[in-house]
Amino acid sequence: MVKKIIVVILVCLAVGAVLLLLRGDEDTWICENGQWVKHGNPSAPMPSQSCGQSNNLKVIINQPKSGDNITSPLEITGQARGTWFFEGTFPVKLLDKDRREIVASYVQAQDEWMTENWVEFKGTLTFTNSVSQDGWLVLQKDNPSGLRELDEQVEIPVKIEKMETTKVKVFFNNSQMDPEFSCNKVFPVEREVPKTQAIARAALEELLKGPTSAEKEAGFITNINPGVKIQSLIIENGTARVDFDEQLEYQVGGSCRVAAISAEIRETLKQFPTVSQVVISINGRTEDILQP
């Protein structure tokens, strides 16, 4: 009988030791449902690396850190395994406290992405937020297959700060207001942007986003290629000189479309009293660009 009791005690001690090893320190941080939660009273600060089963060391977010206060524009940097990218990008979005989408975009690989190794990424989210609130930054694996079982994402909590905003106009063609499409005739829509001294650039950035779904239903269309980037914008003595990358003229043909692109850019900039004329360039070239 005594031997049986001793055996039972030894077994219990062994099981307890194993559980202790598996559980680790009493005072630590535990990842639960994508959030770091205190276990006991850890002396170490909350880990800056995002947590979640889906992460599995496939994504590391360098900026912003978990729990950071963020404002627009938000720069996002980090590293991800090459398998998270497709065509060098993967989706990122910002959610409010109720997990409703505020803005969605993509981050871009900064090196060769067709690898299983770590790849640096970088991206920027531009958004408006009228109240201070908690939110979530979500990075998603690009999944061109569309199969749910291949979906993965990493999210970290952030604190979205209230921002002052201002309204600008962007100009598009409109198939309902101008059914005969007179090429250089454009019409304004209003957008709300974060208050900034670089208000003309902010308006151009909104123009390059193209019409929203609601604006498209109202007949607004753009002739500007997706993915165009502003390389510089200088306003001096009433002249706005704006330089774009080569995407602005990629596969652009026809005098009507060329006129429409120029009108959208020109009128968006001329809404500001400091601009009376606009000079458009591509990679520094002002001649032989946007040829019909």
C-alpha positions as CSV (number, residue, x, y, z in Angstrom):
1,M,0.0,0.0,0.0
2,V,2.8,2.4,1.0
3,K,4.6,1.6,-2.3
4,K,1.4,2.5,-4.3
5,I,1.1,5.8,-2.4
6,I,4.8,6.6,-3.1
7,V,4.3,5.8,-6.8
8,V,1.2,8.1,-7.0
9,I,3.1,10.9,-5.4
10,L,6.0,10.5,-7.7
11,V,3.7,10.5,-10.8
12,C,2.0,13.7,-9.5
13,L,5.3,15.4,-9.0
14,A,6.4,14.4,-12.5
15,V,3.2,15.7,-14.1
16,G,3.5,19.0,-12.2
17,A,7.1,19.5,-13.3
18,V,6.1,18.9,-17.0
19,L,3.2,21.4,-16.7
20,L,5.4,23.9,-15.1
21,L,7.9,23.6,-18.0
22,L,5.2,23.9,-20.6
23,R,3.5,26.9,-18.9
24,G,6.8,28.8,-18.3
25,D,7.0,31.8,-16.1
26,E,4.0,32.8,-14.0
27,D,4.7,36.5,-14.7
28,T,4.8,36.9,-18.5
29,W,2.8,38.0,-21.6
30,I,0.5,35.6,-23.3
31,C,-0.9,36.0,-26.8
32,E,-4.7,35.6,-26.8
33,N,-6.9,36.3,-29.8
34,G,-4.2,38.4,-31.5
35,Q,-3.6,40.5,-28.4
36,W,-0.8,40.4,-25.7
37,V,-2.4,39.8,-22.3
38,K,-0.6,40.0,-18.9
39,H,-0.2,36.7,-17.1
40,G,0.7,37.6,-13.5
41,N,2.8,40.7,-13.1
42,P,5.5,40.6,-15.8
43,S,8.5,42.9,-15.3
44,A,9.2,43.0,-19.1
45,P,7.2,45.5,-21.2
46,M,4.6,44.3,-23.7
47,P,6.3,42.6,-26.7
48,S,6.5,44.9,-29.7
49,Q,6.2,42.0,-32.1
50,S,2.6,41.3,-33.3
51,C,1.1,38.2,-31.9
52,G,-1.4,35.6,-33.1
53,Q,-1.4,32.0,-34.2
54,S,-1.5,33.1,-37.9
55,N,1.7,35.1,-37.5
56,N,4.0,32.1,-36.7
57,L,7.1,34.2,-37.2
58,K,6.0,35.1,-40.8
59,V,5.5,38.9,-40.2
60,I,7.3,41.3,-38.0
61,I,6.0,44.9,-37.7
62,N,8.7,47.4,-36.9
63,Q,6.5,50.5,-37.2
64,P,4.0,51.2,-35.6
65,K,4.5,49.3,-32.4
66,S,1.7,47.6,-30.6
67,G,-0.3,50.2,-28.7
68,D,1.2,53.2,-30.4
69,N,-0.7,56.4,-31.0
70,I,-1.0,56.9,-34.8
71,T,-2.0,59.7,-37.1
72,S,-2.2,60.1,-40.9
73,P,-0.2,59.6,-42.9
74,L,0.9,56.4,-41.2
75,E,4.1,54.8,-42.3
76,I,4.2,51.0,-41.9
77,T,7.5,49.1,-42.0
78,G,8.6,45.6,-41.2
79,Q,9.6,42.2,-42.6
80,A,7.6,39.3,-43.9
81,R,8.3,36.0,-45.4
82,G,8.3,36.1,-49.2
83,T,5.3,33.8,-49.2
84,W,3.1,36.6,-47.9
85,F,3.6,38.7,-51.1
86,F,2.0,38.4,-54.5
87,E,3.5,40.6,-57.2
88,G,5.5,42.3,-54.5
89,T,2.6,43.5,-52.3
90,F,0.2,42.4,-49.7
91,P,-2.9,44.1,-48.2
92,V,-3.0,46.3,-45.1
93,K,-6.0,47.9,-43.5
94,L,-6.9,50.0,-40.5
95,L,-10.0,49.2,-38.5
96,D,-11.8,51.3,-35.9
97,K,-12.8,50.2,-32.4
98,D,-15.8,48.4,-33.8
99,R,-13.6,46.7,-36.4
100,R,-15.1,48.7,-39.2
101,E,-12.7,49.5,-42.0
102,I,-11.3,53.0,-42.1
103,V,-8.9,52.6,-44.9
104,A,-7.3,49.8,-46.9
105,S,-4.2,49.8,-49.1
106,Y,-1.0,47.7,-49.8
107,V,2.6,47.5,-48.5
108,Q,5.4,47.0,-51.0
109,A,8.3,44.7,-50.9
110,Q,11.6,46.6,-50.8
111,D,13.6,43.7,-52.3
112,E,13.2,40.4,-54.3
113,W,10.0,38.8,-52.9
114,M,10.0,35.4,-54.6
115,T,11.7,33.7,-51.7
116,E,10.8,32.1,-48.4
117,N,13.3,34.3,-46.6
118,W,12.5,37.6,-44.8
119,V,11.7,40.6,-47.1
120,E,11.6,44.2,-46.0
121,F,8.3,45.9,-46.7
122,K,7.0,49.5,-46.5
123,G,3.7,51.3,-47.1
124,T,1.7,54.3,-46.1
125,L,-1.9,54.7,-45.0
126,T,-3.7,58.0,-45.5
127,F,-6.9,58.4,-43.6
128,T,-9.2,60.8,-41.6
129,N,-10.4,60.2,-38.1
130,S,-12.7,62.7,-36.4
131,V,-12.5,61.1,-32.9
132,S,-9.8,59.6,-30.8
133,Q,-10.3,55.9,-30.5
134,D,-8.7,52.4,-30.2
135,G,-8.3,50.5,-33.4
136,W,-6.5,47.7,-35.2
137,L,-3.8,47.6,-37.9
138,V,-4.3,44.4,-39.9
139,L,-1.7,42.9,-42.3
140,Q,-3.0,40.2,-44.6
141,K,-1.3,37.6,-46.6
142,D,-2.0,38.2,-50.3
143,N,-4.0,35.2,-51.3
144,P,-4.7,35.2,-55.1
145,S,-6.3,31.8,-54.9
146,G,-9.2,33.1,-52.9
147,L,-9.3,29.9,-50.9
148,R,-10.2,30.6,-47.3
149,E,-8.0,28.0,-45.8
150,L,-5.0,29.9,-47.2
151,D,-6.0,33.2,-45.6
152,E,-3.6,34.5,-42.9
153,Q,-3.4,37.8,-41.1
154,V,-1.6,39.6,-38.3
155,E,-3.1,42.5,-36.3
156,I,-1.9,44.8,-33.6
157,P,-3.9,47.2,-31.4
158,V,-3.2,50.9,-32.0
159,K,-4.6,54.2,-30.7
160,I,-5.9,56.4,-33.5
161,E,-5.6,60.0,-32.7
162,K,-8.2,62.6,-33.6
163,M,-7.1,64.7,-36.5
164,E,-8.2,68.1,-37.8
165,T,-9.4,67.8,-41.4
166,T,-10.1,70.2,-44.3
167,K,-12.1,69.8,-47.5
168,V,-10.6,69.9,-51.0
169,K,-12.0,69.4,-54.5
170,V,-10.8,66.9,-57.1
171,F,-11.9,67.0,-60.7
172,F,-13.1,64.1,-62.9
173,N,-14.9,63.7,-66.2
174,N,-18.5,62.8,-65.8
175,S,-20.5,60.7,-68.3
176,Q,-23.8,61.9,-67.0
177,M,-23.1,65.6,-66.8
178,D,-21.3,65.5,-70.1
179,P,-22.8,62.6,-72.1
180,E,-21.0,63.8,-75.3
181,F,-17.7,63.7,-73.5
182,S,-15.9,66.9,-74.4
183,C,-12.6,65.6,-73.1
184,N,-11.3,68.6,-71.2
185,K,-14.6,69.2,-69.4
186,V,-14.2,68.1,-65.7
187,F,-16.4,68.4,-62.7
188,P,-15.6,68.7,-59.0
189,V,-16.2,66.3,-56.1
190,E,-15.4,67.1,-52.5
191,R,-13.0,65.1,-50.4
192,E,-12.0,65.4,-46.7
193,V,-8.3,65.2,-46.0
194,P,-6.1,65.7,-42.9
195,K,-5.3,69.3,-42.3
196,T,-1.8,70.0,-43.8
197,Q,0.3,72.8,-45.2
198,A,0.8,70.7,-48.3
199,I,-2.8,70.9,-49.2
200,A,-2.3,71.0,-53.0
201,R,-0.4,67.7,-52.8
202,A,-3.1,66.2,-50.6
203,A,-5.7,67.1,-53.3
204,L,-3.6,65.5,-56.0
205,E,-3.2,62.4,-54.0
206,E,-7.0,62.2,-53.7
207,L,-7.3,62.7,-57.5
208,L,-4.9,59.8,-58.1
209,K,-7.1,57.5,-56.0
210,G,-9.9,57.9,-58.6
211,P,-13.6,58.1,-58.0
212,T,-15.2,56.3,-55.1
213,S,-18.0,53.7,-55.6
214,A,-20.6,56.4,-54.9
215,E,-19.0,58.8,-57.3
216,K,-18.8,56.2,-60.1
217,E,-22.6,55.6,-59.7
218,A,-23.0,59.3,-60.2
219,G,-21.1,59.1,-63.5
220,F,-17.7,60.3,-62.4
221,I,-14.8,58.7,-64.2
222,T,-11.0,59.2,-64.4
223,N,-8.6,58.8,-67.3
224,I,-5.5,58.7,-65.1
225,N,-3.8,55.3,-64.8
226,P,-3.9,53.6,-61.4
227,G,-0.7,53.5,-59.5
228,V,0.6,56.9,-60.6
229,K,3.0,58.5,-58.1
230,I,3.8,62.2,-57.5
231,Q,7.6,62.7,-57.5
232,S,7.5,66.4,-56.7
233,L,5.2,69.4,-56.5
234,I,6.6,73.0,-56.3
235,I,4.4,76.1,-56.4
236,E,6.2,79.4,-57.1
237,N,5.0,82.7,-58.4
238,G,1.6,81.3,-59.3
239,T,2.9,78.3,-61.2
240,A,2.5,74.7,-60.0
241,R,5.1,72.4,-61.4
242,V,4.2,68.8,-60.8
243,D,6.4,65.8,-61.8
244,F,4.9,62.3,-62.1
245,D,6.5,58.9,-62.7
246,E,6.2,57.2,-66.1
247,Q,3.0,55.4,-65.1
248,L,1.1,58.6,-66.0
249,E,1.7,58.0,-69.7
250,Y,1.7,54.2,-69.7
251,Q,-0.3,53.0,-72.7
252,V,-2.1,56.3,-72.9
253,G,-3.4,57.0,-76.4
254,G,-5.8,59.3,-78.2
255,S,-5.9,63.1,-78.0
256,C,-9.2,63.1,-76.1
257,R,-7.7,61.0,-73.2
258,V,-4.6,63.1,-73.1
259,A,-6.7,66.2,-72.8
260,A,-8.8,64.7,-70.1
261,I,-5.8,63.7,-68.0
262,S,-4.3,67.2,-68.2
263,A,-7.7,68.8,-67.3
264,E,-8.1,66.6,-64.2
265,I,-4.7,67.6,-62.9
266,R,-4.8,71.2,-64.0
267,E,-8.2,72.0,-62.5
268,T,-7.5,70.1,-59.2
269,L,-4.5,72.4,-58.7
270,K,-6.0,75.6,-59.9
271,Q,-8.7,75.5,-57.2
272,F,-6.0,77.0,-54.9
273,P,-5.5,80.8,-55.1
274,T,-1.8,80.4,-55.2
275,V,-2.0,78.5,-58.6
276,S,-2.8,80.3,-61.9
277,Q,-1.1,77.9,-64.2
278,V,0.2,74.3,-64.1
279,V,3.2,72.6,-65.7
280,I,3.1,68.8,-65.9
281,S,6.3,66.8,-66.3
282,I,7.2,63.1,-66.2
283,N,10.6,62.1,-64.8
284,G,11.6,65.8,-65.3
285,R,10.5,65.9,-69.0
286,T,8.0,68.5,-70.1
287,E,8.2,67.9,-73.8
288,D,7.0,64.9,-75.7
289,I,4.8,63.7,-72.8
290,L,1.2,62.6,-72.9
291,Q,1.3,62.3,-76.6
292,P,-2.0,61.3,-78.4
